[in-house]
Amino acid sequence: MDPAGPARAGFRCPPLQGHPDQHRAPRETLTLRLRKLEEAGLVERRQYSQHPPRDEYLLTAARHDIAPVLASLRQWGERHATPLSHLR
């Protein structure tokens, strides 16, 4: 999801680089993760009654509270985590 705007539920996730099978996330996995983020108050889901039906997900203000924590985790991972390509 782009912090600058909404993301549609049907958008395509990029393949997992370095993952042995490099498949895209299944729709069910994406839906479950988005619903958990919604329950945690990090995203807001907007449903539209169109054909075909669609949902948009927007980042909430609560996301700003957790952003520094996530940035720190990402930085730690970049310094210490083993790249997936080395795990093959």
A tleap script that builds the chain and sets N, CA, C and O, in Angstrom:
source leaprc.protein.ff14SB
mol = sequence {
  NMET ASP PRO ALA GLY PRO ALA ARG ALA GLY
  PHE ARG CYS PRO PRO LEU GLN GLY HIE PRO
  ASP GLN HIE ARG ALA PRO ARG GLU THR LEU
  THR LEU ARG LEU ARG LYS LEU GLU GLU ALA
  GLY LEU VAL GLU ARG ARG GLN TYR SER GLN
  HIE PRO PRO ARG ASP GLU TYR LEU LEU THR
  ALA ALA ARG HIE ASP ILE ALA PRO VAL LEU
  ALA SER LEU ARG GLN TRP GLY GLU ARG HIE
  ALA THR PRO LEU SER HIE LEU CARG
}
set mol.1.N position { 0.842 -1.178 0.000 }
set mol.1.CA position { 0.000 0.000 0.000 }
set mol.1.C position { 0.880 1.230 0.000 }
set mol.1.O position { 1.862 1.330 0.734 }
set mol.2.N position { 0.501 2.135 -0.826 }
set mol.2.CA position { 1.220 3.397 -0.913 }
set mol.2.C position { 0.681 4.338 0.142 }
set mol.2.O position { -0.526 4.577 0.183 }
set mol.3.N position { 1.552 4.892 1.013 }
set mol.3.CA position { 1.065 5.803 2.039 }
set mol.3.C position { 0.372 7.033 1.472 }
set mol.3.O position { -0.380 7.697 2.186 }
set mol.4.N position { 0.610 7.347 0.207 }
set mol.4.CA position { 0.025 8.540 -0.388 }
set mol.4.C position { -1.424 8.351 -0.799 }
set mol.4.O position { -2.115 9.336 -1.059 }
set mol.5.N position { -1.899 7.131 -0.867 }
set mol.5.CA position { -3.270 6.941 -1.320 }
set mol.5.C position { -3.765 5.532 -1.067 }
set mol.5.O position { -3.038 4.697 -0.527 }
set mol.6.N position { -5.014 5.266 -1.461 }
set mol.6.CA position { -5.618 3.968 -1.197 }
set mol.6.C position { -5.046 2.877 -2.093 }
set mol.6.O position { -4.493 3.147 -3.159 }
set mol.7.N position { -5.193 1.658 -1.639 }
set mol.7.CA position { -4.814 0.493 -2.432 }
set mol.7.C position { -6.049 -0.379 -2.574 }
set mol.7.O position { -6.791 -0.583 -1.613 }
set mol.8.N position { -6.262 -0.888 -3.775 }
set mol.8.CA position { -7.391 -1.782 -3.990 }
set mol.8.C position { -7.030 -3.174 -3.499 }
set mol.8.O position { -5.868 -3.576 -3.555 }
set mol.9.N position { -8.014 -3.899 -3.024 }
set mol.9.CA position { -7.770 -5.242 -2.496 }
set mol.9.C position { -7.271 -6.184 -3.576 }
set mol.9.O position { -6.568 -7.146 -3.269 }
set mol.10.N position { -7.608 -5.940 -4.809 }
set mol.10.CA position { -7.208 -6.837 -5.885 }
set mol.10.C position { -5.875 -6.518 -6.515 }
set mol.10.O position { -5.522 -7.105 -7.537 }
set mol.11.N position { -5.113 -5.591 -5.926 }
set mol.11.CA position { -3.838 -5.247 -6.552 }
set mol.11.C position { -2.881 -6.423 -6.468 }
set mol.11.O position { -3.015 -7.279 -5.594 }
set mol.12.N position { -1.912 -6.465 -7.379 }
set mol.12.CA position { -0.978 -7.582 -7.450 }
set mol.12.C position { 0.250 -7.309 -6.600 }
set mol.12.O position { 0.886 -6.264 -6.740 }
set mol.13.N position { 0.582 -8.232 -5.732 }
set mol.13.CA position { 1.795 -8.111 -4.934 }
set mol.13.C position { 2.976 -8.567 -5.779 }
set mol.13.O position { 2.842 -9.495 -6.577 }
set mol.14.N position { 4.121 -7.935 -5.617 }
set mol.14.CA position { 5.284 -8.395 -6.362 }
set mol.14.C position { 5.721 -9.766 -5.849 }
set mol.14.O position { 5.434 -10.116 -4.704 }
set mol.15.N position { 6.419 -10.553 -6.692 }
set mol.15.CA position { 6.902 -11.844 -6.222 }
set mol.15.C position { 7.885 -11.654 -5.071 }
set mol.15.O position { 8.525 -10.608 -4.963 }
set mol.16.N position { 8.002 -12.646 -4.229 }
set mol.16.CA position { 8.946 -12.597 -3.118 }
set mol.16.C position { 10.342 -12.886 -3.669 }
set mol.16.O position { 10.654 -14.029 -4.003 }
set mol.17.N position { 11.167 -11.869 -3.763 }
set mol.17.CA position { 12.506 -12.035 -4.304 }
set mol.17.C position { 13.327 -12.947 -3.412 }
set mol.17.O position { 13.325 -12.798 -2.190 }
set mol.18.N position { 14.023 -13.883 -4.018 }
set mol.18.CA position { 14.863 -14.798 -3.270 }
set mol.18.C position { 14.118 -15.991 -2.698 }
set mol.18.O position { 14.742 -16.935 -2.214 }
set mol.19.N position { 12.803 -15.962 -2.746 }
set mol.19.CA position { 12.016 -17.087 -2.253 }
set mol.19.C position { 12.130 -18.219 -3.264 }
set mol.19.O position { 12.066 -17.968 -4.467 }
set mol.20.N position { 12.297 -19.468 -2.806 }
set mol.20.CA position { 12.538 -20.573 -3.741 }
set mol.20.C position { 11.538 -20.679 -4.886 }
set mol.20.O position { 11.943 -20.931 -6.021 }
set mol.21.N position { 10.249 -20.494 -4.626 }
set mol.21.CA position { 9.284 -20.621 -5.721 }
set mol.21.C position { 8.822 -19.271 -6.265 }
set mol.21.O position { 8.153 -19.232 -7.297 }
set mol.22.N position { 9.152 -18.180 -5.612 }
set mol.22.CA position { 8.865 -16.810 -6.053 }
set mol.22.C position { 7.430 -16.613 -6.546 }
set mol.22.O position { 7.200 -15.931 -7.544 }
set mol.23.N position { 6.464 -17.215 -5.840 }
set mol.23.CA position { 5.057 -17.011 -6.201 }
set mol.23.C position { 4.530 -15.730 -5.575 }
set mol.23.O position { 5.068 -15.235 -4.585 }
set mol.24.N position { 3.491 -15.217 -6.159 }
set mol.24.CA position { 2.813 -14.067 -5.569 }
set mol.24.C position { 1.955 -14.542 -4.408 }
set mol.24.O position { 1.573 -15.710 -4.336 }
set mol.25.N position { 1.660 -13.621 -3.501 }
set mol.25.CA position { 0.817 -13.970 -2.354 }
set mol.25.C position { -0.570 -14.354 -2.848 }
set mol.25.O position { -1.162 -13.627 -3.647 }
set mol.26.N position { -1.103 -15.493 -2.384 }
set mol.26.CA position { -2.472 -15.857 -2.770 }
set mol.26.C position { -3.459 -14.814 -2.257 }
set mol.26.O position { -3.228 -14.189 -1.222 }
set mol.27.N position { -4.548 -14.631 -2.978 }
set mol.27.CA position { -5.573 -13.645 -2.616 }
set mol.27.C position { -6.068 -13.856 -1.191 }
set mol.27.O position { -6.289 -12.887 -0.464 }
set mol.28.N position { -6.247 -15.121 -0.778 }
set mol.28.CA position { -6.739 -15.391 0.565 }
set mol.28.C position { -5.758 -14.890 1.623 }
set mol.28.O position { -6.172 -14.349 2.648 }
set mol.29.N position { -4.462 -15.069 1.378 }
set mol.29.CA position { -3.433 -14.613 2.312 }
set mol.29.C position { -3.458 -13.099 2.412 }
set mol.29.O position { -3.403 -12.543 3.509 }
set mol.30.N position { -3.539 -12.439 1.281 }
set mol.30.CA position { -3.595 -10.976 1.258 }
set mol.30.C position { -4.828 -10.479 2.006 }
set mol.30.O position { -4.734 -9.542 2.799 }
set mol.31.N position { -5.977 -11.096 1.763 }
set mol.31.CA position { -7.217 -10.695 2.429 }
set mol.31.C position { -7.109 -10.868 3.935 }
set mol.31.O position { -7.501 -9.976 4.688 }
set mol.32.N position { -6.584 -12.004 4.387 }
set mol.32.CA position { -6.445 -12.246 5.829 }
set mol.32.C position { -5.519 -11.227 6.477 }
set mol.32.O position { -5.806 -10.736 7.569 }
set mol.33.N position { -4.423 -10.906 5.822 }
set mol.33.CA position { -3.480 -9.937 6.393 }
set mol.33.C position { -4.088 -8.541 6.445 }
set mol.33.O position { -3.910 -7.821 7.427 }
set mol.34.N position { -4.802 -8.160 5.397 }
set mol.34.CA position { -5.444 -6.849 5.401 }
set mol.34.C position { -6.512 -6.767 6.487 }
set mol.34.O position { -6.652 -5.729 7.134 }
set mol.35.N position { -7.263 -7.842 6.695 }
set mol.35.CA position { -8.294 -7.848 7.740 }
set mol.35.C position { -7.653 -7.728 9.121 }
set mol.35.O position { -8.193 -7.045 9.991 }
set mol.36.N position { -6.503 -8.386 9.336 }
set mol.36.CA position { -5.815 -8.274 10.628 }
set mol.36.C position { -5.304 -6.852 10.845 }
set mol.36.O position { -5.365 -6.332 11.959 }
set mol.37.N position { -4.801 -6.225 9.785 }
set mol.37.CA position { -4.354 -4.832 9.892 }
set mol.37.C position { -5.537 -3.920 10.188 }
set mol.37.O position { -5.405 -2.940 10.921 }
set mol.38.N position { -6.695 -4.246 9.613 }
set mol.38.CA position { -7.906 -3.470 9.875 }
set mol.38.C position { -8.329 -3.636 11.341 }
set mol.38.O position { -8.672 -2.655 12.000 }
set mol.39.N position { -8.305 -4.861 11.847 }
set mol.39.CA position { -8.664 -5.111 13.250 }
set mol.39.C position { -7.715 -4.384 14.204 }
set mol.39.O position { -8.122 -3.936 15.276 }
set mol.40.N position { -6.445 -4.270 13.804 }
set mol.40.CA position { -5.453 -3.595 14.642 }
set mol.40.C position { -5.548 -2.077 14.536 }
set mol.40.O position { -4.865 -1.356 15.264 }
set mol.41.N position { -6.398 -1.591 13.625 }
set mol.41.CA position { -6.583 -0.152 13.480 }
set mol.41.C position { -5.526 0.536 12.644 }
set mol.41.O position { -5.396 1.759 12.693 }
set mol.42.N position { -4.756 -0.243 11.864 }
set mol.42.CA position { -3.707 0.352 11.034 }
set mol.42.C position { -4.187 0.709 9.634 }
set mol.42.O position { -3.621 1.590 8.987 }
set mol.43.N position { -5.223 0.034 9.170 }
set mol.43.CA position { -5.818 0.365 7.877 }
set mol.43.C position { -7.323 0.474 8.027 }
set mol.43.O position { -7.919 -0.111 8.931 }
set mol.44.N position { -7.919 1.226 7.132 }
set mol.44.CA position { -9.374 1.382 7.071 }
set mol.44.C position { -9.830 0.819 5.736 }
set mol.44.O position { -9.244 1.121 4.696 }
set mol.45.N position { -10.873 0.003 5.764 }
set mol.45.CA position { -11.397 -0.584 4.537 }
set mol.45.C position { -12.635 0.183 4.106 }
set mol.45.O position { -13.544 0.423 4.901 }
set mol.46.N position { -12.657 0.562 2.842 }
set mol.46.CA position { -13.841 1.197 2.245 }
set mol.46.C position { -14.380 0.253 1.182 }
set mol.46.O position { -13.668 -0.162 0.268 }
set mol.47.N position { -15.659 -0.073 1.330 }
set mol.47.CA position { -16.307 -0.969 0.386 }
set mol.47.C position { -17.151 -0.155 -0.589 }
set mol.47.O position { -17.848 0.779 -0.192 }
set mol.48.N position { -17.081 -0.517 -1.862 }
set mol.48.CA position { -17.845 0.161 -2.903 }
set mol.48.C position { -18.782 -0.835 -3.566 }
set mol.48.O position { -18.374 -1.934 -3.939 }
set mol.49.N position { -20.042 -0.441 -3.708 }
set mol.49.CA position { -21.044 -1.291 -4.348 }
set mol.49.C position { -21.035 -1.010 -5.840 }
set mol.49.O position { -21.881 -0.281 -6.357 }
set mol.50.N position { -20.089 -1.587 -6.503 }
set mol.50.CA position { -19.948 -1.445 -7.954 }
set mol.50.C position { -19.914 -2.839 -8.556 }
set mol.50.O position { -19.908 -3.845 -7.847 }
set mol.51.N position { -19.893 -2.870 -9.841 }
set mol.51.CA position { -19.727 -4.158 -10.506 }
set mol.51.C position { -18.449 -4.108 -11.312 }
set mol.51.O position { -18.368 -3.318 -12.253 }
set mol.52.N position { -17.448 -4.907 -10.997 }
set mol.52.CA position { -17.403 -5.815 -9.856 }
set mol.52.C position { -17.204 -5.050 -8.553 }
set mol.52.O position { -16.668 -3.942 -8.559 }
set mol.53.N position { -17.633 -5.640 -7.430 }
set mol.53.CA position { -17.450 -4.986 -6.131 }
set mol.53.C position { -15.964 -4.779 -5.862 }
set mol.53.O position { -15.119 -5.555 -6.310 }
set mol.54.N position { -15.668 -3.724 -5.128 }
set mol.54.CA position { -14.264 -3.487 -4.809 }
set mol.54.C position { -14.121 -2.876 -3.423 }
set mol.54.O position { -15.036 -2.232 -2.909 }
set mol.55.N position { -12.963 -3.091 -2.836 }
set mol.55.CA position { -12.597 -2.514 -1.546 }
set mol.55.C position { -11.323 -1.692 -1.753 }
set mol.55.O position { -10.482 -2.024 -2.588 }
set mol.56.N position { -11.202 -0.623 -0.981 }
set mol.56.CA position { -9.959 0.133 -0.922 }
set mol.56.C position { -9.479 0.122 0.520 }
set mol.56.O position { -10.282 0.121 1.453 }
set mol.57.N position { -8.176 0.115 0.690 }
set mol.57.CA position { -7.578 0.142 2.017 }
set mol.57.C position { -6.734 1.395 2.139 }
set mol.57.O position { -5.886 1.682 1.294 }
set mol.58.N position { -6.988 2.146 3.225 }
set mol.58.CA position { -6.242 3.370 3.496 }
set mol.58.C position { -5.536 3.236 4.836 }
set mol.58.O position { -6.048 2.602 5.759 }
set mol.59.N position { -4.360 3.837 4.933 }
set mol.59.CA position { -3.645 3.847 6.205 }
set mol.59.C position { -4.335 4.813 7.154 }
set mol.59.O position { -4.779 5.882 6.736 }
set mol.60.N position { -4.428 4.447 8.429 }
set mol.60.CA position { -5.078 5.283 9.433 }
set mol.60.C position { -4.034 6.137 10.159 }
set mol.60.O position { -2.830 5.977 9.959 }
set mol.61.N position { -4.516 7.028 10.991 }
set mol.61.CA position { -3.613 7.865 11.789 }
set mol.61.C position { -2.806 7.010 12.758 }
set mol.61.O position { -1.679 7.372 13.094 }
set mol.62.N position { -3.352 5.887 13.214 }
set mol.62.CA position { -2.626 5.004 14.136 }
set mol.62.C position { -1.346 4.474 13.502 }
set mol.62.O position { -0.391 4.143 14.205 }
set mol.63.N position { -1.325 4.394 12.193 }
set mol.63.CA position { -0.138 3.923 11.492 }
set mol.63.C position { 1.053 4.822 11.783 }
set mol.63.O position { 2.189 4.350 11.826 }
set mol.64.N position { 0.808 6.115 11.984 }
set mol.64.CA position { 1.904 7.039 12.263 }
set mol.64.C position { 2.570 6.741 13.602 }
set mol.64.O position { 3.766 6.983 13.761 }
set mol.65.N position { 1.816 6.220 14.565 }
set mol.65.CA position { 2.386 5.877 15.860 }
set mol.65.C position { 3.352 4.696 15.771 }
set mol.65.O position { 4.356 4.656 16.482 }
set mol.66.N position { 3.048 3.745 14.904 }
set mol.66.CA position { 3.876 2.547 14.813 }
set mol.66.C position { 4.968 2.669 13.746 }
set mol.66.O position { 5.874 1.837 13.708 }
set mol.67.N position { 4.905 3.668 12.894 }
set mol.67.CA position { 5.877 3.816 11.805 }
set mol.67.C position { 7.325 3.837 12.286 }
set mol.67.O position { 8.152 3.161 11.674 }
set mol.68.N position { 7.688 4.572 13.345 }
set mol.68.CA position { 9.090 4.556 13.792 }
set mol.68.C position { 9.548 3.172 14.262 }
set mol.68.O position { 10.703 2.798 14.062 }
set mol.69.N position { 8.651 2.420 14.881 }
set mol.69.CA position { 8.990 1.075 15.339 }
set mol.69.C position { 9.266 0.173 14.138 }
set mol.69.O position { 10.248 -0.569 14.126 }
set mol.70.N position { 8.399 0.240 13.130 }
set mol.70.CA position { 8.583 -0.584 11.931 }
set mol.70.C position { 9.847 -0.187 11.180 }
set mol.70.O position { 10.549 -1.049 10.651 }
set mol.71.N position { 10.144 1.111 11.127 }
set mol.71.CA position { 11.364 1.571 10.464 }
set mol.71.C position { 12.593 1.027 11.189 }
set mol.71.O position { 13.556 0.613 10.544 }
set mol.72.N position { 12.571 1.022 12.517 }
set mol.72.CA position { 13.688 0.476 13.292 }
set mol.72.C position { 13.862 -1.020 13.046 }
set mol.72.O position { 14.984 -1.506 12.907 }
set mol.73.N position { 12.750 -1.745 12.994 }
set mol.73.CA position { 12.822 -3.182 12.705 }
set mol.73.C position { 13.399 -3.440 11.319 }
set mol.73.O position { 14.214 -4.345 11.142 }
set mol.74.N position { 12.980 -2.651 10.340 }
set mol.74.CA position { 13.506 -2.805 8.985 }
set mol.74.C position { 15.010 -2.548 8.965 }
set mol.74.O position { 15.759 -3.302 8.345 }
set mol.75.N position { 15.455 -1.489 9.637 }
set mol.75.CA position { 16.881 -1.168 9.679 }
set mol.75.C position { 17.668 -2.285 10.362 }
set mol.75.O position { 18.752 -2.647 9.904 }
set mol.76.N position { 17.135 -2.832 11.449 }
set mol.76.CA position { 17.794 -3.937 12.132 }
set mol.76.C position { 17.914 -5.125 11.181 }
set mol.76.O position { 18.969 -5.752 11.090 }
set mol.77.N position { 16.836 -5.426 10.480 }
set mol.77.CA position { 16.847 -6.542 9.544 }
set mol.77.C position { 17.854 -6.345 8.429 }
set mol.77.O position { 18.528 -7.293 8.025 }
set mol.78.N position { 17.964 -5.128 7.927 }
set mol.78.CA position { 18.928 -4.850 6.863 }
set mol.78.C position { 20.364 -5.051 7.351 }
set mol.78.O position { 21.235 -5.445 6.576 }
set mol.79.N position { 20.608 -4.780 8.627 }
set mol.79.CA position { 21.959 -4.941 9.181 }
set mol.79.C position { 22.278 -6.380 9.574 }
set mol.79.O position { 23.417 -6.823 9.428 }
set mol.80.N position { 21.280 -7.115 10.071 }
set mol.80.CA position { 21.566 -8.399 10.704 }
set mol.80.C position { 20.965 -9.627 10.042 }
set mol.80.O position { 21.467 -10.733 10.245 }
set mol.81.N position { 19.929 -9.474 9.271 }
set mol.81.CA position { 19.245 -10.638 8.716 }
set mol.81.C position { 20.032 -11.215 7.524 }
set mol.81.O position { 20.696 -10.491 6.783 }
set mol.82.N position { 19.933 -12.516 7.374 }
set mol.82.CA position { 20.552 -13.183 6.237 }
set mol.82.C position { 19.608 -13.073 5.048 }
set mol.82.O position { 18.427 -13.401 5.160 }
set mol.83.N position { 20.122 -12.611 3.906 }
set mol.83.CA position { 19.251 -12.552 2.722 }
set mol.83.C position { 18.702 -13.940 2.371 }
set mol.83.O position { 19.385 -14.945 2.568 }
set mol.84.N position { 17.499 -13.994 1.863 }
set mol.84.CA position { 16.878 -15.268 1.497 }
set mol.84.C position { 17.693 -16.026 0.469 }
set mol.84.O position { 17.679 -17.257 0.473 }
set mol.85.N position { 18.407 -15.333 -0.416 }
set mol.85.CA position { 19.182 -16.008 -1.451 }
set mol.85.C position { 20.280 -16.888 -0.849 }
set mol.85.O position { 20.701 -17.854 -1.486 }
set mol.86.N position { 20.757 -16.575 0.369 }
set mol.86.CA position { 21.780 -17.378 1.025 }
set mol.86.C position { 21.209 -18.602 1.725 }
set mol.86.O position { 21.963 -19.468 2.168 }
set mol.87.N position { 19.902 -18.683 1.827 }
set mol.87.CA position { 19.275 -19.789 2.550 }
set mol.87.C position { 18.963 -20.990 1.661 }
set mol.87.O position { 18.476 -22.008 2.153 }
set mol.88.N position { 19.226 -20.891 0.402 }
set mol.88.CA position { 18.898 -21.987 -0.522 }
set mol.88.C position { 19.815 -23.160 -0.346 }
set mol.88.O position { 19.675 -24.164 -1.045 }
savepdb mol mol.pdb
quit
